[in-house]
Amino acid sequence: MDALVLRVGARHGRGVYHRRFDGAAMTIGRALHNDLIVSDPYLGAAQFRLLRADGTLVLEILDRTNPVAVNGAVRDDAVLAIAPGDEIAVGQSVFSVLSEDSPVPRTRPMSTTVWARLGAWRPAV
């Protein structure tokens, strides 16, 4: 399996960054011992792990306190097979699994956010 890219962002769409995943395993959570540290207070210390097993990508949920949604559906399974293009949502964070050669998805335009609407407001002088 080729290298994958994990797109990490908040549910509101700001502060997106990308992390390349080409190893055998990657642990994701908010504790310092993880391979990918995400500063989300609603994420577990070690929330989940991505593994490569027999040419497939496997999501292993380590902390079941917070619900994990894959492609919009909350999953109760401890181990799930995922593929490039799948979206994992936990807490206030969204993780998109992309293949390395796929184009980077577009972000939401600024006009649809709350901050753009507030920018039109001007105080009385």
C-alpha positions as CSV (number, residue, x, y, z in Angstrom):
1,M,0.0,0.0,0.0
2,D,1.3,3.4,-0.9
3,A,1.9,6.3,1.5
4,L,-1.2,7.9,2.9
5,V,-1.9,11.4,4.1
6,L,-4.0,12.1,7.1
7,R,-5.8,15.5,6.9
8,V,-6.4,16.8,10.4
9,G,-8.8,19.7,11.1
10,A,-11.5,21.0,13.3
11,R,-15.1,20.4,12.6
12,H,-15.5,24.1,11.8
13,G,-12.9,23.9,9.0
14,R,-10.1,26.1,10.3
15,G,-6.6,25.1,11.2
16,V,-6.2,22.2,8.8
17,Y,-2.8,20.4,8.5
18,H,-1.6,17.3,6.9
19,R,0.5,14.4,8.2
20,R,2.1,11.7,6.0
21,F,1.5,8.1,7.1
22,D,3.9,5.6,5.5
23,G,4.8,3.4,8.4
24,A,3.2,0.3,9.9
25,A,1.3,2.0,12.7
26,M,0.4,5.5,14.0
27,T,-1.2,6.3,17.4
28,I,-3.3,9.4,17.6
29,G,-4.4,11.3,20.7
30,R,-3.7,14.3,22.9
31,A,-1.0,12.8,25.1
32,L,2.7,13.4,24.3
33,H,3.6,9.7,23.7
34,N,1.4,9.6,20.5
35,D,2.8,9.7,17.0
36,L,0.3,12.4,16.1
37,I,-0.6,14.8,18.9
38,V,-3.9,16.6,18.5
39,S,-4.9,19.4,20.9
40,D,-8.5,18.6,21.2
41,P,-9.9,18.5,24.8
42,Y,-12.6,16.0,23.6
43,L,-10.0,13.5,22.3
44,G,-8.7,10.7,24.4
45,A,-5.1,10.5,25.6
46,A,-4.6,7.8,23.1
47,Q,-7.8,7.8,21.0
48,F,-7.1,5.5,18.1
49,R,-4.4,3.8,16.1
50,L,-4.0,3.3,12.3
51,L,-2.5,0.0,11.3
52,R,-1.5,-1.6,8.0
53,A,-2.5,-5.2,8.0
54,D,-2.2,-7.4,4.9
55,G,-2.6,-4.5,2.5
56,T,-5.6,-2.9,4.2
57,L,-5.8,0.0,6.5
58,V,-7.3,-0.7,9.9
59,L,-8.6,1.7,12.5
60,E,-8.3,0.4,16.1
61,I,-10.2,2.5,18.7
62,L,-8.2,2.6,21.9
63,D,-10.4,5.0,24.0
64,R,-14.1,4.2,23.7
65,T,-15.2,7.1,26.0
66,N,-15.7,9.5,23.1
67,P,-17.9,8.3,20.1
68,V,-16.0,7.7,16.9
69,A,-17.9,8.5,13.6
70,V,-16.6,7.0,10.3
71,N,-18.2,8.7,7.3
72,G,-20.9,10.3,9.5
73,A,-22.0,7.1,11.2
74,V,-21.1,6.4,14.9
75,R,-19.3,3.1,15.1
76,D,-19.2,0.8,18.1
77,D,-16.7,-1.7,16.6
78,A,-13.2,-1.7,18.2
79,V,-11.5,-2.5,14.9
80,L,-12.6,-1.2,11.5
81,A,-11.3,-1.4,8.0
82,I,-11.0,2.0,6.3
83,A,-9.9,3.2,2.9
84,P,-8.6,6.4,1.4
85,G,-11.4,8.9,1.2
86,D,-13.0,7.9,4.6
87,E,-13.5,10.6,7.2
88,I,-13.1,9.9,11.0
89,A,-14.7,12.4,13.4
90,V,-13.9,12.4,17.1
91,G,-14.6,15.2,19.5
92,Q,-14.1,18.5,17.7
93,S,-11.6,17.0,15.2
94,V,-12.0,15.5,11.8
95,F,-9.4,13.2,10.2
96,S,-9.6,12.5,6.5
97,V,-7.6,9.6,5.0
98,L,-6.2,10.5,1.6
99,S,-4.0,8.7,-0.8
100,E,-0.7,10.5,-1.5
101,D,-1.6,11.2,-5.1
102,S,-5.1,12.5,-4.5
103,P,-5.7,16.2,-4.8
104,V,-6.1,18.2,-1.6
105,P,-9.8,18.8,-0.8
106,R,-11.1,22.3,-0.9
107,T,-11.7,24.1,2.3
108,R,-14.9,25.9,3.0
109,P,-15.1,29.5,1.6
110,M,-14.8,32.2,4.2
111,S,-18.2,33.7,3.4
112,T,-20.0,30.7,4.9
113,T,-18.3,31.0,8.3
114,V,-19.5,33.0,11.3
115,W,-16.3,35.1,11.2
116,A,-17.1,36.4,7.7
117,R,-20.6,37.4,8.7
118,L,-19.2,39.2,11.8
119,G,-16.7,41.0,9.6
120,A,-19.6,42.7,7.8
121,W,-20.7,44.2,11.2
122,R,-19.3,47.6,12.0
123,P,-19.7,49.5,15.2
124,A,-21.4,52.9,15.2
125,V,-18.9,55.8,15.3
